[in-house]
Each structure stands twice: as structure tokens, then as C-alpha cells.
Amino acid sequence: MQASAQVSVSVNIGTQPQWGPVGYDRADYYYLPDVEAYYYVPRQQFIYLDAGRWVFAASLPGRYRGYDLYGGYKVVINEPRPYDHFYDHRNRYARYRGWRGRQDCIRDYHRPRYDNDRDYRRDRDRGHGHGRGHGRGRGHDRDWD
């Protein structure tokens, strides 16, 4: 008798956080002008200057304890080591410091673009078990991943 086992591990590396801005299929880094810091999406790390050196941490430093990640402006940057261009980014995006306009967040956006929204994609246009037949055999009722 031979036994076999399968183990499935699901790690959602690179998934944008719920406070990330809507509209990007890919985001490696966010620049946060209000706190002059970066967020590295694949590793879920904040990157900020402290005493002249870059710190990589799971959270922002204590001085930004009350900072609202959902309300602050985020700039998507898809280049390696964007902090090497920090002074350029600080000048270029200075107009967004203290910005209080509207930037939709992934949390509030219900479209099938984001991995975080996978359950929404599975239930979409399915009639939720009520047999409404909205698909009409034209591929509209297929699974979305």
C-alpha cells in the first residue's frame, strides 16, 4: 500500500494592498508624497529615510502613526530601486503632499482586475444560484480564474 499526500500553499506575493490606487495591472512600488516614503508591493515593505539611510520595514515609523494610507495620494512607480531617485520624486510629486482629492482605492473598487477581488469574480453574472440564465450560452457565465 502506497500513500501519497499533496500540500497546497497559496502565497499572494505581489498583490497590491487594499489601500493601493485603482487602475494598475502592475505596481512594484508606491511613492507616498505625504510621508516621503515608498511601499514595495512584492515584499509588502515600507521604505523610508532615517538618519540618512534607507530603512525597509513592515510599517511606517512612529512619527507617521496617524497617517491614513487610504486617504493619502499614491504614485505608482515601476522601476527598480526608485529610492535612488528620491530627490527627483520628492520634487516631481510635491504638489500631492497634503492632497485631499479623490483617488479610488482597490478596497472600494469592485471590478475583476485585482487578485484581492477573486471571490467577486467567481460570483459575477452567476444569478447566485437563482437560475436566472443571464449567460444565455454565450460565454458570459464562465469562471474568471
Sequence and secondary structure as in RCSB ss.txt:
>XXXX:A:sequence
MQASAQVSVSVNIGTQPQWGPVGYDRADYYYLPDVEAYYYVPRQQFIYLDAGRWVFAASLPGRYRGYDLYGGYKV
VINEPRPYDHFYDHRNRYARYRGWRGRQDCIRDYHRPRYDNDRDYRRDRDRGHGHGRGHGRGRGHDRDWD
>XXXX:A:secstr
            TT   TTSBSS S  SEEEETTTTEEEETTTTEEEEEETTEEEEESS  GGGTT  TTTS  E
EE SS GGGGHHHHHHHTGGGTT  S   BGGG  STT GGGHHHHHHTTSGGGS   TTTTTTTT    
